[in-house]
Amino acid sequence: MSETVTLNHNLSPHFPDLSRAKDSKELKRHPVYQRVQAEIEAVLRGYETGFFAPPAGPKPAYRALTWNIERGIEFDGILHTLGHHPVLKEADILFIPETDMGMVRSGNRNVAKELAQALKLNYYFVPTYLNLCKGNGTEDHFEGENTLAIHGNAILSRYPLKDFHRIVLHNAKDKMKGKEKRLGSQQALACTVVLPQGEVRAICAHLDAHSSKRHRRDQLRTIMRYLDKLPPLPSLFGGDLNTTTYNSRNAFWAIWGFWVRVAMGVRYVIANVYPYPGRLFERQLFQTFEKHGFNYLDWNEPGVCTLHYHVEDLKKIKNLRDLVPNWCFKFIDWACAKNDGKCSFKIDWFAAKDLKLVKSEHSPKVVGNLKHNGRDCSDHDAIVVDFKL
């Protein structure tokens, strides 16, 4: 069995000073940053593992799940859903983007570890950011303070994990600008899952939300080029690729893209563009999968979106409020009203290489309406797929 590795640090007392920097250039000149830079980099280059799964036998097919759990804020609901949902509870490999460790918004939990312990799974967690604040603008209301203030991505599994890799992805924008000040960047993670019939490489990624289509493509290219250098293995990729079809690096391009899509026809775009991002706006990203031997078309439920907006809660959507000026919302409401106030995107994906897809009523499948005690467990739907070697 691989050795357990834990993450920890003593940086929290320095976060108030560091958060006063207006951008990354100013941050790097800050005397406090220069004093603790080595410890910051050690945390962001680190990872955490834990092994709680009992021995598991072979299966005729294995189930994988990808679910962006929105930091783990609704932890109790997430845990209940993963443990009791008739489809999700059968998952053998779980790709979990957006996982907190020591963030007050998620109860200062080690989300990946506590899920793994409760569900009796093994886990591999990679940090992406050290947060210098409680989160984005809609998360300031949580009482208390962060402890470790780490955010990242994780892979959980019923089967043994080994050969751990992390793949650094360049930021689309300066993470020290804006309301949510953070140190670090997105990182994909890859590891080997030891199934009874053979080994599978699992890769989990969360591409930048506030990015251009080109930047998302380039982040995926970085991942694929890294994987090409590893010994060949059957591979399964899962995660949140933020394939919204928009250039979201700044408000100007986001608003420009919005009006381009209005000109295309609101109902047409909602029905034929957002559910199929690879047809036009995100074509180069999905061609990157194909160039490197990954099949995504067969491994996802076609045309079924995974992130849903409604005019009644648009103003609560953190990414949109951080990016788009308030005066734009009346136009967004007007556009969505042409589709009964609803708008959905397909941004969560699987892709596979040298694996056999097992099709059924549950595979591949988007699993939505995940609630617990009347509350949404996450702002994303889960997706599942079954496979064999």
C-alpha positions in Angstrom: 0.0 0.0 0.0 1.2 3.5 -0.7 2.2 5.7 2.2 -0.2 8.1 3.8 0.8 11.8 3.2 -0.8 14.7 5.0 -0.8 18.5 4.3 -0.3 21.1 7.0 1.1 24.6 7.4 1.5 27.6 9.7 0.8 30.3 7.2 -2.7 31.5 8.3 -1.4 34.4 10.6 0.2 35.9 7.5 -2.8 35.9 5.3 -4.3 39.3 6.4 -1.0 41.0 5.4 -0.7 39.2 2.1 -4.3 39.9 1.2 -3.6 43.6 1.1 -1.6 43.2 -2.1 -3.4 44.5 -5.2 -1.9 42.0 -7.6 0.7 39.3 -7.8 3.5 41.7 -8.6 2.9 43.7 -5.5 2.5 40.4 -3.5 5.9 39.2 -4.5 7.5 42.4 -3.4 5.8 42.2 0.0 8.4 41.4 2.8 6.0 39.0 4.5 5.6 37.0 1.2 9.3 36.9 0.7 9.7 35.5 4.2 7.2 32.7 3.9 7.4 32.1 0.1 9.2 28.7 0.6 6.5 27.4 2.9 3.8 28.6 0.5 5.4 26.9 -2.5 5.9 23.7 -0.4 2.2 23.5 0.4 1.1 24.2 -3.3 3.6 21.5 -4.5 2.3 19.0 -2.0 -0.5 16.5 -1.9 -2.4 14.4 0.5 -3.4 10.7 0.5 -5.3 8.4 2.7 -6.3 4.7 2.5 -9.6 3.6 4.2 -10.9 1.1 1.7 -11.1 -2.5 2.6 -10.0 -5.1 0.0 -12.5 -5.1 -2.9 -13.0 -7.9 -5.4 -13.3 -7.9 -9.2 -16.4 -6.7 -11.0 -17.7 -7.3 -14.5 -17.8 -3.5 -15.0 -16.7 -0.6 -12.9 -18.5 2.7 -12.3 -16.9 6.1 -12.4 -18.5 9.4 -11.2 -17.5 13.0 -11.8 -19.1 15.5 -9.5 -18.1 19.1 -8.8 -19.3 19.3 -5.2 -19.1 23.1 -4.9 -16.3 23.1 -2.4 -18.1 20.6 -0.1 -20.3 23.4 1.4 -23.3 21.0 1.7 -21.1 18.3 3.1 -23.9 16.3 4.9 -26.0 16.3 1.8 -23.1 15.3 -0.4 -22.1 12.4 1.9 -25.7 11.2 2.2 -26.1 11.3 -1.6 -22.9 9.4 -2.3 -23.7 6.8 0.2 -27.4 6.3 -0.6 -28.3 7.4 -4.1 -29.1 4.2 -6.1 -26.8 5.1 -9.0 -24.0 7.1 -7.3 -23.5 4.8 -4.3 -22.1 2.1 -6.7 -19.3 4.4 -7.9 -15.8 2.7 -7.7 -13.8 5.8 -8.8 -14.9 9.3 -8.0 -13.5 12.4 -9.6 -14.2 15.3 -7.3 -13.3 18.9 -8.4 -13.7 21.8 -6.0 -12.8 20.2 -2.6 -12.0 22.3 0.5 -9.5 21.7 3.3 -9.8 24.0 6.2 -12.2 26.6 4.6 -14.9 28.1 6.9 -17.5 28.0 4.1 -17.4 24.1 4.3 -17.1 23.9 8.0 -13.3 23.9 8.1 -13.5 20.2 7.1 -10.9 18.2 5.2 -13.6 17.4 2.7 -11.9 14.7 0.6 -10.5 12.9 3.6 -13.8 13.0 5.5 -15.7 11.7 2.5 -13.2 8.9 2.1 -13.3 7.9 5.7 -17.1 7.9 5.9 -17.5 6.0 2.6 -14.5 3.7 3.2 -12.5 4.8 0.2 -9.0 5.7 -0.6 -8.2 9.3 -1.7 -5.7 11.5 -3.4 -6.0 15.3 -3.0 -4.0 18.0 -4.7 -4.1 21.7 -3.6 -4.8 24.4 -6.1 -5.1 27.5 -4.0 -4.4 29.0 -0.6 -7.3 31.3 -0.1 -6.5 34.6 1.6 -10.2 35.3 2.3 -13.4 33.2 3.0 -14.2 32.8 -0.7 -15.9 34.8 -3.3 -18.3 37.6 -2.6 -21.3 35.3 -1.8 -19.3 33.4 0.8 -18.3 36.2 3.1 -21.3 35.6 5.4 -19.9 32.4 6.9 -19.1 32.9 10.5 -15.6 32.2 11.8 -12.2 32.1 10.0 -10.4 29.6 7.7 -7.9 27.3 9.3 -5.7 25.8 6.5 -7.5 27.8 3.8 -6.7 25.2 1.1 -8.8 24.4 -2.0 -8.2 21.7 -4.5 -9.3 18.6 -6.4 -9.5 14.9 -5.5 -9.8 11.4 -6.7 -11.5 8.7 -4.4 -11.5 5.0 -5.1 -12.6 1.6 -3.7 -9.4 0.2 -5.1 -5.7 0.9 -4.3 -4.1 4.1 -5.6 -0.4 4.6 -6.5 1.9 6.6 -8.8 0.7 10.1 -7.9 1.2 13.0 -10.3 0.1 16.7 -10.3 0.0 18.8 -13.4 0.4 22.6 -12.9 -1.9 24.7 -15.1 -1.2 28.4 -15.8 -3.7 30.9 -14.5 -6.0 32.6 -17.0 -5.9 35.8 -14.8 -4.1 37.2 -11.8 -5.7 35.5 -8.8 -4.7 38.4 -6.5 -7.0 40.8 -8.4 -10.7 40.9 -7.6 -12.7 39.9 -4.5 -11.3 36.4 -4.0 -7.6 36.7 -3.5 -5.7 33.4 -3.8 -2.2 32.0 -4.1 -1.6 29.2 -6.6 -3.2 27.9 -9.7 -5.3 25.0 -10.9 -3.6 21.6 -10.9 -4.8 18.4 -12.5 -4.1 15.2 -10.7 -3.4 11.8 -12.0 -2.8 8.4 -10.3 -3.0 4.7 -11.0 -6.0 2.8 -9.8 -5.2 -0.9 -9.2 -8.2 -2.9 -10.3 -8.3 -6.7 -10.0 -8.1 -7.1 -13.8 -5.4 -4.5 -14.3 -4.4 -0.9 -13.8 -6.2 2.2 -15.0 -4.8 5.8 -14.9 -7.3 8.2 -13.5 -7.0 12.0 -14.3 -9.1 14.7 -12.7 -9.1 18.3 -13.8 -10.9 21.6 -13.2 -10.1 24.1 -15.9 -10.2 27.8 -15.1 -13.7 29.3 -15.1 -12.7 32.9 -15.8 -10.8 32.1 -18.9 -10.9 32.2 -22.7 -11.7 29.3 -24.9 -8.1 29.3 -26.1 -6.8 29.2 -22.5 -9.0 26.2 -21.6 -7.8 24.5 -24.7 -4.2 25.2 -23.7 -4.8 23.9 -20.2 -6.1 20.6 -21.6 -3.1 20.5 -23.9 -0.8 20.8 -21.0 -2.5 17.9 -19.3 -2.4 15.7 -22.4 1.3 16.5 -23.1 2.2 15.5 -19.5 0.3 12.2 -19.8 2.0 11.4 -23.1 5.3 11.3 -21.2 4.0 8.6 -18.8 4.1 4.9 -19.4 1.0 4.0 -21.4 -2.0 2.8 -19.5 -5.8 2.6 -20.1 -6.9 6.0 -18.9 -10.1 7.7 -17.7 -10.3 11.5 -17.5 -13.1 13.2 -15.5 -13.7 16.7 -14.4 -15.2 20.2 -14.8 -13.9 21.7 -18.1 -15.9 24.9 -17.8 -16.9 24.6 -21.5 -19.4 27.4 -21.3 -18.5 28.5 -24.8 -17.6 32.0 -23.5 -14.4 34.0 -23.2 -14.8 34.9 -19.5 -11.5 36.5 -18.8 -13.1 39.9 -18.3 -16.5 41.6 -18.4 -16.0 43.1 -21.9 -15.5 39.7 -23.6 -18.2 38.0 -21.6 -20.8 40.7 -22.5 -19.6 40.7 -26.1 -20.1 36.9 -26.3 -23.5 37.2 -24.7 -24.8 39.6 -27.4 -23.2 37.4 -30.1 -25.3 34.5 -28.8 -28.4 36.7 -28.6 -27.9 37.5 -32.3 -27.7 33.8 -33.0 -31.1 33.3 -31.4 -31.5 32.7 -27.7 -33.6 29.5 -28.1 -31.3 28.1 -30.7 -28.2 28.7 -28.6 -29.7 27.2 -25.5 -30.9 24.1 -27.4 -28.1 23.6 -29.8 -24.9 25.4 -28.6 -24.7 25.2 -24.9 -25.5 21.4 -24.7 -22.9 20.7 -27.5 -20.0 23.0 -26.9 -17.6 20.9 -29.1 -19.6 21.7 -32.2 -18.4 25.3 -32.5 -17.0 27.5 -29.8 -15.0 24.8 -27.8 -14.1 22.7 -30.8 -10.4 23.0 -30.4 -10.5 21.8 -26.8 -12.4 18.6 -27.7 -10.1 18.1 -30.7 -7.3 18.0 -28.2 -8.8 14.9 -26.6 -9.1 13.2 -30.0 -5.5 14.1 -31.0 -4.2 12.3 -27.9 -6.3 9.2 -28.4 -9.2 10.0 -25.9 -12.8 9.4 -26.8 -15.2 11.9 -25.3 -18.2 11.6 -27.6 -19.3 8.1 -26.6 -18.5 8.6 -22.9 -21.0 11.3 -22.1 -24.8 11.5 -22.3 -25.2 13.7 -25.4 -27.0 17.0 -25.2 -27.7 16.8 -21.4 -26.3 19.8 -19.5 -24.8 19.7 -16.0 -25.0 23.3 -14.7 -28.3 25.1 -14.6 -29.3 28.8 -14.2 -32.7 30.3 -13.6 -33.6 34.0 -13.6 -34.8 33.7 -10.0 -31.4 32.8 -8.7 -29.0 34.3 -11.3 -28.1 37.0 -8.8 -26.9 34.3 -6.5 -24.5 32.7 -9.0 -21.1 33.6 -7.7 -19.1 33.4 -10.9 -21.5 35.5 -12.9 -21.8 38.2 -10.2 -18.0 38.4 -9.9 -17.7 38.8 -13.7 -20.6 40.7 -15.0 -21.7 44.2 -14.0 -25.0 44.5 -12.2 -26.6 46.5 -15.0 -26.3 43.5 -17.3 -28.6 41.3 -15.3 -31.8 42.8 -16.7 -30.6 41.9 -20.2 -29.7 38.4 -19.0 -33.1 38.0 -17.4 -34.7 39.2 -20.6 -32.8 36.6 -22.7 -33.5 33.7 -20.3 -37.2 34.7 -20.2 -37.3 33.5 -23.8 -36.6 30.0 -22.5 -39.0 30.0 -19.5 -36.3 31.7 -17.4 -33.9 28.7 -17.7 -30.4 28.3 -19.2 -28.1 25.3 -18.9 -24.5 24.5 -19.8 -22.7 21.2 -20.4 -19.3 21.6 -18.6 -18.6 18.3 -16.8 -17.1 15.5 -18.9 -15.5 12.1 -19.1 -13.0 11.0 -21.8 -11.4 7.6 -22.0 -8.5 5.9 -23.8 -8.0 2.2 -24.3 -11.1 1.3 -22.1 -14.3 -0.4 -23.0 -17.5 1.6 -22.5 -20.4 -0.4 -20.9 -23.7 1.2 -22.0 -26.9 0.9 -19.9 -29.7 3.1 -18.7 -27.2 4.5 -16.2 -24.2 4.7 -18.4 -23.3 7.3 -19.6 -25.7 9.4 -17.6 -26.2 12.8 -16.1 -27.6 12.5 -12.6 -29.4 15.6 -11.6 -31.8 17.0 -8.9 -29.4 15.9 -6.1 -31.0 17.3 -3.0 -30.9 16.5 0.7 -33.4 17.9 3.2 -34.7 20.2 0.5 -31.3 21.8 -0.3 -29.2 21.4 -3.4 -26.1 19.4 -2.7 -24.1 21.3 -5.3 -24.6 23.7 -8.2 -23.5 20.9 -10.6 -25.1 17.6 -11.6 -23.1 14.5 -11.3 -22.2 12.3 -14.3 -21.5 8.6 -14.3 -20.2 6.0 -16.7 -19.5 2.3 -16.5 -16.4 0.7 -18.1 -14.3 -2.5 -18.2 -10.7 -3.2 -19.2 
